[in-house]
Amino acid sequence: MNISSIFTIFILLTIGSCLQKSILITRHGARSPKVYTEIDSTYYWTSQPEDLTEIGLQQHINLGQSKNGISITDMNGNCIYENLEIQASTTQRVIMSTIGFLKGLCPNNYQEIIKRYFNEYYAQYSTNIEAWNQIMASDFQNPLELELHYFERPNDFMFHGHKKTVCPAIKDLKKKIESSEYFKSKEEEFKNRPEFDEVFDIIKAAYPSKIFKKKSITLSDIEDIFDDYQSNHVQGFLFPNPSQKAIDYMQEVVKFLRYYEDNCDSLEHYAQLTEPFKWIISQLYSTTPLSWYSGHDTNQVAILSAISDFQPIIPFASQLEIIVKNEIVMVFYNRQQIQTKFCSDGYFCTREQTVNYLMQFIHPNLNSLCGLELII
């Protein structure tokens, strides 16, 4: 046994009996595709694009059930609302996932917990009184029947700092990145690979009434058809049905776009991470047993791009978890511990080291950085 293994065992034994805190960062469950192809609209989907599905709801019920051993309940097994700290996006797919998670987490009193959370958090973002009244009258037995599209969080740097509508300065930066020699060379490299031919055929088959030329296909088009594959595959739909080589190829494209184009510049880091990291730092010092950030794959990608060299494709209902035991901080991705950049070891860092590292991604004035002061 080497010294590193001995040290790891020692650390685990030392902190094993300590009080534990969880900061859980999740992606919503399975949803409909972001962009409907002609095949989707004709044969598969009737809901709005990017809406949570029944499978996605069940994924989050299961995820909540897997966490209900955390010390958040009273002697009768009822969740104690004060033992939860929740930040959640206002999109339908995340709101529905949040309901599912709380149903799984708090089976005895989820109706009380969900309703209180809606009143204390989501009420301020509601834009439709009829939809709100329907939610407030619900027992949440069948949440898929609820109308959850009428919520909007303005200037949403907590979940959508990557969007041009939230941070207008991103628009010019994207143009600069996409016109760079490096980006153009990578795009050409991807499109010259043999797997591109299969993906191009899939795109043509997805839109039978349209005519495409290979040179007009962008990396974003490949990302969209991969999203279509991911969403349809989870539902058991037969199209698209790419080979494993084509799947691996599309994943490479998506990783390049997500981890490079979307996260290669300090502006992108600041816009996407300032508010989430401020919240995470506050929760590192909080006594609340479970702090939960219910968001999107873009949130997990942005966080991982900053804190680790680990760059996965983010599946539906994935979880990034920061565990704090006394002064030791560990990070897990879908239950597997990952190495971070918080300290030289990367696996067992102190709370202070973690905070010091996260602070470098926090900007003091996002409005100025993003050009919002000029718009106002």
N, C-alpha and C positions, 0 to 999 in steps of 0.2 A: 504494500500500500504506500503510495507516494505522500509527500508532505501536504500537498493540496487537498487530497482526499481526507487525510487526518484532520486538517483544519476545518473542512466542511462539516465533518461529523461532530467535531467539538462545538462549532457554532450552533448547529441544530440541537444538540443536547443542552446547550446553555440557554437557548431561547425557547426551548420546547414547552416549558411550563409557564411562560410569561403570558400576560394579557395580550390579545391580538386584536388589531384593527384592520378592517378591509376597506380599501378604496377601489371600487369596482367600476370599470369603464367598459360599456357594452355597445355592440352594434345591434340595431333592430333586427327582427326576424325576417324570414323570407318575404319577398314582395314581388309585385308585378314588375316587368322591365321598365327601365327609364325611358326608352324610346320604343314604341310599338312598331314592329315590322308589319308588312301587309299580311303575312302569315299569322302573326299574333292577333291582329284585329279581326281577321276572317274566321279563325278556327279556335283560338285559345282564350282570349281575354275580353271581358266586358267591364271590368272595374277601371278606375283611373290609373294611369301609369304611376308606378312607385307606391301603390297602396299595399299595405300588409295583407297577407293571405291567411287562411285558416291554419296552414302549416306554420307560418311565421308566428302566429299567436301561440300555438302549442309549443313552439321552440322556447318562447319566453316564459310560459308557464313552467316548463321543465327546468329552465334556468333558475327561476325563482325557487322551485322546490329543492334544487341542489344547494341553495344558500340558506335554507330555513333552519339550519343548525346553528347559525351565528347567534350570539347572545343578544337577541332583539325582542324576545318574548317574555311574558310574565309567567307565573307558576301554572297558569291555565292554558298556556300555549298560544295566547293572543299576542299579536305584534304590538309593541309599544311605539307609538308614532314618534315620540321624542328620540328614540334610538335609531332613527333613520334620517339621513340627510340626502336629498335627491335633487339633482339638476337634470332636466329632461328637455330635449328639443320639442318644438311645437309642430313638427310635421305629423301627418296622420299615421305613418308607419311607426314612428317612435312613440307617439301617444298610445297607440294600440299595444305596442310591445310593452310599454310601461304598465298598462293595465294588466296584461298577461303575467308579467313578472311579479307584480304585487299579489295577484291571485295565487300564484304558486308559492310565494314567500309567506303569505299570511292567510292560510286556508280557513282559519277560524273566524277572522274578522276583516277580510279583505274589503268588504263593502264600505265599512267605516273608514279604513285607511285610504282607499282610493278616493272616496268622496272628500275627505278632509284635505288630501293632497291637491285635488282639483280646486277646491275653494281657496287654499292658501297659496297655490302656485299658478295654476293654469287660468284662473279667473281673470287675472290682469291682462292676459293675452287673447281672450275670447273676443271674436268680432261678430258673432251672430247669436242673438238672444234666444231664438227658437232652438237652435242646436244645443245651446248651453242648458236650457231648461230640460231638454230630452236627456242629456247626460245626468243632470242632477236628479231626475226622476228614475234613473235606471238602478237596477240591482246588480248590474254588470255580469249577469249570468251569460248573456249572449252579446259580448261587446262588439262583435262584427256588425251588429245592427245599428250601432251608433254612428252619427255623422260627426266626424272628427277633423274635418278639413278647415274649420273656421277658427284657426288660432294663428296669431302672428306675433313674433317677438321682434320689435324694431332694433336696428343696429346690432344684430345678433352675432357678436364676436365670440360668444361662448360656444356656438356650434357651427357657424357658417362664415367664419373669417376668411375662408378661401374664395368666397363668392364676390364677383365684381360689384354686385349691388350693395354689398356690405362694405367692402373696401375697394373703392373705384380705382385706386392706384394699381391694383392687381392687373387691370386691363392692359395698360401699357407695358407692364413687366412681362406678361404672357407673350405679347407681340415680340418683345425683345428676345425672350428665350426661344421662341419658335423660329425666329429669323437668324438665330446664331448658327455658326458653322457646325458646332458640335451637335445641335439638335437635328439639323438638316442631314448630317452624315449618318446619324443613328436612324433617322427615318428611311433614308435610302438603303441602309444596311438591312433593316427589317423587311423592306419591300422587295429586296433582291433575294431573299431566302425562299427556298422551295415551298415552305409551309404557307407562304402568302397566297399561292395559287389556290389552295384548298379554301382558305378563308375568303378569298375573292369570290369563289364559286358559291359559298354559303351566303354571302351578301347578295349576290344576284338572285339566288333562289328565294331569299327572304322578301324581295321586292320584284315579283315577276312582271309587273307592268312598267318597270323602269329599265333604262339602259345605262350601264356603268362602264367607265374606262378605268383600267388599273391605275393610271397616273392620277386620277381624281380621288382615289381612296386615301384618306388620311389615317394617322395612328388613332385619332379619336373615333373614326368609323370602326376600326378594329376593336377598340375598347367598348363601343356600344354593342357590337355583335357578341362580344364575350359576356357582357352584362345580360344580354338576351339569353344566351346559353345558360348562364348561372341561374337566372330566374326560372326559366322554363324547365330546366333539368330537375330542380328541386320539386317542382309540381308533377314531375313524371311525364311531361310533354315530350314528344319525339323529335321536335325540330327546335333549334338546330341540333345536329348529331355529328359533331366534328370528331376526327380521329384524336388519339391521345397526343400525337405529335402536334396537331393543330391547337389543341388545348394548351399544351406547354408553351407553344409559340405565342398565343394570345396572352397568356399570363406574363410572359416576358415583356410584352408591349405594355400591358397594364402597369406592371411594376415600374417600368421606365417612366411612364407618364405620372404615376402617383408619387413615387419617391424622388424622381428627379425634377420633372417640370413643375410639379405642384409644391415642392419642398426644397428647392436648391438655393433659395435666396433668403436673406435675413428678413425682408419685407414679408415674405410668406410665413416665415416662422413667427414673427411678431403678431401678424394679423390672426393667425390660427391658434396660437398658443398662449398669448398674454392672459386672456380671461380664464381658460381652463387651468393653466399653471398657477394662477393666483388662487383659484379655488382648491386645487390639489394641495398647495402649500398650507392653506388654512385647515384643510382636513387632516394633514399630517400631524397637526397639533390638537385636533379635536378629540374629545372623549366619546363621540358618537361611534358605536361599534361598526355600523355599516354606512359608508358614504358611497352613493351611487350616481354615476354620470351616464345617462341613457342617451346615446347619440347615434353616430353614423360611422361608416367605414372610413370616411375622410378624416374624422377625428382621431381614430386609432392610428391611421397612417401618419398623420402629422406628429402625433406624440412619439411613435416609434422612430420616425426619422430623426427626431431630436435626441432621444435618450438611448438609442441602441443601434447596432449595425444589423440587427435582425429585420428583414424586410419581407414579410409574408403577404400573400394574397389574403385579404380579410373576408372570411366567409360570413354568411348570415349568422346572427346570434353569437358572434365571437366575443370573448371576454379578455380584457387586459386588466390584471389585478395587481394592485400595490398592497403588499402586506407589511404592516408595521408591528414589530414585537419589541417592546421597550424602545431602545434607540436604534434597532436594526431594521433596515428597509430592504425588502426583496420584491422582485417583479416577476409575475407569471403571465404567460400568454396561453390561453386555453389549457390552463393547469400545468404547463411546463415552464419551469423557471428559465428566464432568459438573462443574459449578461447585459448590464447597463453601462453607461458612461458616468455614473454618479461618483464613482471612486475607482482606484486602480484595480481592485479586485473585481468590481462590477456585479458581484452576486450578493454580498452582504455589506451594504454601505450604511453609514450612520444617517440619522435624520438630518443632522446639520450638513453633511456632505450632499445629501439629496437636495435640500433646499438651496444651498449655494449653487448647485448646478442648474436647477430650474430657473433661478432668478435671472440668468443671462438671456432668457427668452421672453422676458417681460418688458414691454415698452411703456414709458410713462404717459404717452399721449397718442393713442391710436387714431383719434380724429385727425390730428395733424399729419401723422404718418400716412394715412390712407387718402388724404386730400378731401376729407369731409368738411373741414372748416371752410374751404373755398366754395363748396356747394351751398353750405348754410349761408 
